[in-house]
């Protein structure tokens, strides 16, 4: 007598893959369409909406709650600089990544001071853009090599972001120097904590002490200081015309 066939085992539920949701903000429809089509082939990156100016971006961010807002600067009604400022207030979870053809120091300093976590030039490759989205979406920072080089160049004029007066450089502990290096390399708090074997809260405390000691209150400023102090090297990348 044939034994009854075994009932098929129920499939285990597969946890959804981690994805990074992106809101595109650019006043040119053809640019938005091109970026959307390119990112459609990038695993783990999902474009959830498009906005034509900063004002629309703020409204859509409140509704869509994107992980990353890919923001142009020069737009009508509300430019990317003001939109970045307002987004940090009303949608702080969404991280602003600037994608612009403008690389003037004024633009870079303005948006980074207002909370943007990355600055990518429109001349960048798809690979660089996708990498920047993933890095910022995971809590890190990202800037184009050209922009990073300019941020790291010591300026003869006083910095708008402060810094220790000449000849009065504070002494950092070994742990603070370690944290500073990882911050300057673009590591998020979680990555820094894993690298050093300490808690995220401890990393945050070290970062706050660093900023207080150095009188520097943004990541770009810490990066410049780290290069000047020899804590990290300024690596130049090949550029394309």
DOMI-440029 format. One line per field, with one value per residue (C-alpha): x, y, z; residue in one letter; residue number from 1. Coordinates in nm, 4 decimals, padded with zeros to 6 digits, always signed. Layout:
BEGIN
c1	c(X|...)
c2	c(Y|...)
c3	c(Z|...)
r	c(a|...)
k	c(NUM|...)
% end
This chain:
BEGIN
c1	c(+00.0000|+00.1481|+00.2050|+00.0392|+00.2588|+00.4077|+00.2476|+00.4725|+00.6529|+00.5473|+00.8091|+00.9863|+00.9089|+01.2026|+01.2866|+01.2736|+01.6130|+01.7315|+01.6468|+01.7268|+01.4380|+01.5287|+01.3424|+01.4739|+01.4688|+01.5579|+01.3753|+01.4567|+01.2207|+01.4658|+01.7340|+01.4945|+01.3869|+01.7463|+01.8496|+01.5405|+01.6108|+01.9744|+01.8984|+01.6297|+01.9128|+02.0843|+01.9976|+01.8605|+01.7943|+01.4312|+01.3167|+00.9926|+00.9174|+01.0238|+01.0031|+01.0691|+01.1763|+01.2623|+00.9142|+00.7670|+01.0519|+00.9653|+00.5985|+00.6859|+00.9487|+00.6903|+00.4618|+00.7122|+00.9752|+01.2642|+01.5995|+01.7867|+01.6826|+01.8931|+01.8876|+01.9819|+02.0834|+01.9717|+01.5913|+01.3001|+01.0602|+01.2917|+01.6548|+01.8355|+02.0154|+01.6973|+01.5258|+01.8143|+01.7780|+01.4057|+01.4307|+01.6723|+01.4051|+01.0876|+01.2206|+01.5464|+01.5476|+01.5797|+01.9430|+02.0191|+02.2683|+02.3431|+02.3730|+02.4695|+02.6672|+02.7730|+03.0940|+03.1566|+03.2894|+02.9849|+02.7466|+02.9544|+02.9963|+02.6315|+02.4737|+02.7215|+02.6767|+02.2989|+02.3079|+02.3685|+02.5632|+02.7065|+02.7925|+02.8186|+02.8829|+02.6576|+02.9654|+02.9997|+02.9600|+02.6601|+02.8841|+02.9924|+02.6338|+02.5025|+02.7871|+02.7102|+02.3413|+02.4255|+02.6800|+02.4522|+02.1509|+02.3386|+02.4259|+02.7610|+02.8781|+02.9983|+03.1501|+03.2902|+03.6706|+03.7008|+03.4852|+03.6672|+04.0014|+03.8755|+03.7322|+04.0650|+04.2735|+04.3823|+04.2318|+04.4319|+04.1129|+03.9261|+03.6898|+03.3178|+03.2893|+03.5413|+03.8403|+04.1150|+04.3262|+04.6749|+04.9268|+04.6572|+04.5810|+04.4089|+04.5631|+04.3502|+04.3428|+04.4266|+04.0600|+03.9622|+04.2263|+04.0905|+03.7358|+03.8496|+04.0232|+03.7159|+03.4901|+03.7226|+03.7104|+03.3330|+03.2419|+02.8997|+02.8725|+02.7647|+03.0636|+03.2982|+03.1562|+03.2044|+03.5579|+03.6632|+03.4583|+03.2686|+02.9038|+02.7415|+02.6685|+03.0366|+03.1240|+02.8748|+03.0306|+03.3781|+03.2536|+03.0951|+03.4162|+03.6132|+03.3893|+03.4007|+03.7794|+03.8478|+03.5634|+03.4620|+03.0999|+03.0632|+03.2150|+03.3795|+03.5653|+03.6782|+03.8022|+04.0064|+04.1551|+04.2386|+04.4273|+04.6128|+04.7086|+04.8294|+04.5670|+04.4453|+04.6095|+04.4645|+04.4286|+04.3850|+04.1706|+04.1895|+03.9506|+03.7673|+03.7153)
c2	c(+00.0000|+00.3327|+00.5804|+00.9190|+01.1852|+01.4278|+01.7687|+02.0386|+02.2392|+02.6026|+02.8394|+03.0536|+03.4187|+03.6012|+03.9282|+04.2150|+04.3349|+04.6607|+04.9387|+05.3065|+05.5275|+05.8375|+06.1598|+06.3320|+06.7131|+06.8992|+07.1626|+06.9881|+06.7010|+06.5430|+06.5326|+06.3685|+06.1156|+06.0330|+05.9834|+05.7751|+05.5467|+05.5048|+05.4287|+05.1779|+04.9322|+04.9837|+04.7093|+04.8392|+05.1934|+05.2924|+05.6311|+05.7047|+06.0509|+06.3537|+06.7237|+07.0195|+07.2676|+07.2962|+07.3810|+07.0752|+06.8672|+06.9622|+06.8716|+06.5388|+06.4546|+06.4946|+06.2504|+05.9986|+06.0066|+05.9215|+05.8014|+06.0326|+06.3568|+06.3986|+06.7768|+07.0222|+07.3759|+07.6142|+07.5878|+07.8344|+07.9066|+07.7617|+07.6718|+07.3726|+07.5707|+07.6957|+07.3604|+07.1875|+07.4203|+07.3599|+06.9856|+06.9523|+07.1111|+06.9397|+06.6055|+06.5401|+06.1671|+06.2351|+06.2958|+06.5593|+06.4686|+06.7590|+06.6799|+06.9993|+07.1424|+07.4285|+07.3683|+07.7216|+07.7395|+07.9457|+07.6659|+07.3940|+07.5832|+07.6876|+07.3452|+07.1594|+07.4153|+07.3716|+06.9958|+06.8363|+06.5119|+06.4937|+06.6961|+06.5225|+06.6960|+06.6243|+06.5273|+06.2224|+05.8688|+05.6506|+05.4337|+05.7368|+05.8604|+05.5185|+05.4824|+05.8266|+05.7396|+05.4151|+05.5796|+05.8649|+05.6359|+05.4243|+05.7279|+05.8244|+06.1195|+06.1484|+06.4174|+06.4168|+06.3869|+06.7383|+06.8838|+06.6870|+06.8175|+07.1755|+07.1165|+06.9800|+07.2682|+07.4888|+07.8334|+08.1426|+08.3261|+08.2542|+07.9575|+08.0245|+07.7112|+07.8130|+07.6134|+07.6468|+07.9637|+07.9232|+07.8028|+07.6747|+07.3308|+07.1135|+06.7785|+06.4828|+06.1500|+05.8346|+05.7394|+06.0867|+06.0691|+05.7301|+05.8603|+06.1719|+05.9631|+05.7454|+06.0505|+06.2137|+05.8978|+05.9258|+05.6474|+05.6612|+05.6285|+05.2637|+05.1779|+05.3669|+05.1847|+04.8458|+04.9348|+05.0449|+04.7943|+05.0585|+05.1618|+05.4107|+05.6374|+05.6388|+05.7341|+06.0198|+06.1431|+06.1384|+06.3295|+06.5925|+06.6286|+06.6603|+06.9352|+07.1147|+07.0882|+07.1957|+07.4478|+07.2763|+07.1836|+06.9971|+06.6923|+06.8926|+07.1029|+06.7937|+06.6433|+06.9532|+06.9535|+06.5822|+06.6345|+06.9416|+06.7534|+06.4549|+06.2212|+06.1278|+06.1673|+06.3807|+06.1349|+06.2835|+06.1099|+06.1203|+06.3716|+06.3704|+06.6659)
c3	c(+00.0000|-00.1105|+00.1708|+00.1246|-00.0308|+00.2168|+00.2176|+00.0748|+00.3383|+00.3613|+00.2318|+00.4836|+00.4566|+00.3023|+00.4681|+00.2214|+00.1082|+00.2550|+00.0138|-00.0041|-00.1101|-00.3085|-00.3860|-00.7009|-00.6969|-01.0167|-01.2204|-01.5497|-01.6288|-01.8716|-01.6000|-01.3532|-01.6144|-01.7031|-01.3402|-01.2668|-01.5643|-01.4641|-01.1004|-01.2003|-01.2731|-00.9363|-00.6811|-00.3543|-00.4779|-00.5389|-00.6680|-00.4820|-00.6178|-00.8197|-00.7351|-00.9629|-00.6943|-00.3282|-00.2106|-00.3775|-00.2394|+00.1176|+00.0713|-00.0908|+00.1707|+00.4460|+00.2643|+00.1257|+00.4030|+00.1653|+00.2944|+00.0558|-00.1127|-00.4266|-00.4509|-00.7242|-00.6177|-00.8912|-00.9048|-00.9281|-00.6404|-00.3796|-00.4447|-00.3063|-00.0369|+00.1293|+00.0743|+00.2507|+00.5487|+00.5792|+00.5241|+00.8150|+01.0339|+00.9127|+00.7818|+00.9680|+00.8903|+00.5168|+00.4278|+00.1645|-00.1080|-00.3411|-00.7128|-00.8907|-01.1804|-00.9496|-00.7572|-00.6304|-00.2749|-00.1775|-00.2732|-00.1110|+00.2151|+00.2291|+00.1833|+00.4032|+00.6804|+00.6528|+00.6869|+00.3462|+00.3922|+00.0421|-00.2664|-00.6044|-00.9348|-01.2318|-01.4298|-01.2017|-01.3334|-01.2507|-01.0338|-00.8283|-00.7933|-00.6869|-00.4369|-00.2922|-00.2539|-00.0758|+00.1533|+00.2548|+00.2771|+00.5326|+00.7413|+00.5946|+00.3888|+00.0319|-00.1855|-00.5388|-00.5505|-00.6965|-00.4205|-00.1504|-00.2747|-00.2489|+00.0976|+00.2132|+00.0810|+00.3727|+00.3337|+00.4266|+00.5220|+00.8497|+00.8225|+00.8455|+01.0552|+01.3172|+01.4343|+01.6910|+01.6722|+01.5287|+01.7866|+02.0219|+01.8799|+02.1426|+02.2318|+02.1322|+02.3111|+02.1177|+02.1008|+01.9820|+01.7097|+01.6015|+01.5857|+01.4004|+01.1351|+01.0776|+01.0631|+00.8103|+00.6008|+00.5809|+00.8237|+00.9899|+01.3701|+01.3408|+01.1239|+01.3556|+01.6579|+01.4899|+01.3815|+01.7311|+01.9300|+02.1252|+02.1441|+01.9098|+02.2075|+02.2958|+01.9388|+01.9554|+02.2801|+02.1259|+01.8227|+02.0443|+02.2447|+01.9216|+01.7918|+02.1255|+02.1589|+01.8021|+01.7789|+01.4550|+01.4157|+01.0869|+00.9162|+00.6354|+00.8913|+01.0834|+00.7562|+00.6707|+01.0190|+00.9964|+00.6688|+00.8001|+01.1164|+00.9126|+01.0616|+00.7135|+00.3769|+00.0992|-00.1871|-00.5294|-00.7861|-01.1599|-01.3133|-01.6419|-01.8681)
r	c(x|x|x|x|x|x|x|x|x|x|x|x|x|x|x|x|x|x|x|x|x|x|x|x|x|x|x|x|x|x|x|x|x|x|x|x|x|x|x|x|x|x|x|x|x|x|x|x|x|x|x|x|x|x|x|x|x|x|x|x|x|x|x|x|x|x|x|x|x|x|x|x|x|x|x|x|x|x|x|x|x|x|x|x|x|x|x|x|x|x|x|x|x|x|x|x|x|x|x|x|x|x|x|x|x|x|x|x|x|x|x|x|x|x|x|x|x|x|x|x|x|x|x|x|x|x|x|x|x|x|x|x|x|x|x|x|x|x|x|x|x|x|x|x|x|x|x|x|x|x|x|x|x|x|x|x|x|x|x|x|x|x|x|x|x|x|x|x|x|x|x|x|x|x|x|x|x|x|x|x|x|x|x|x|x|x|x|x|x|x|x|x|x|x|x|x|x|x|x|x|x|x|x|x|x|x|x|x|x|x|x|x|x|x|x|x|x|x|x|x|x|x|x|x|x|x|x|x|x|x|x|x|x|x|x|x|x|x|x|x|x)
k	c(1|2|3|4|5|6|7|8|9|10|11|12|13|14|15|16|17|18|19|20|21|22|23|24|25|26|27|28|29|30|31|32|33|34|35|36|37|38|39|40|41|42|43|44|45|46|47|48|49|50|51|52|53|54|55|56|57|58|59|60|61|62|63|64|65|66|67|68|69|70|71|72|73|74|75|76|77|78|79|80|81|82|83|84|85|86|87|88|89|90|91|92|93|94|95|96|97|98|99|100|101|102|103|104|105|106|107|108|109|110|111|112|113|114|115|116|117|118|119|120|121|122|123|124|125|126|127|128|129|130|131|132|133|134|135|136|137|138|139|140|141|142|143|144|145|146|147|148|149|150|151|152|153|154|155|156|157|158|159|160|161|162|163|164|165|166|167|168|169|170|171|172|173|174|175|176|177|178|179|180|181|182|183|184|185|186|187|188|189|190|191|192|193|194|195|196|197|198|199|200|201|202|203|204|205|206|207|208|209|210|211|212|213|214|215|216|217|218|219|220|221|222|223|224|225|226|227|228|229|230|231|232|233|234|235|236|237|238|239|240|241)
% end
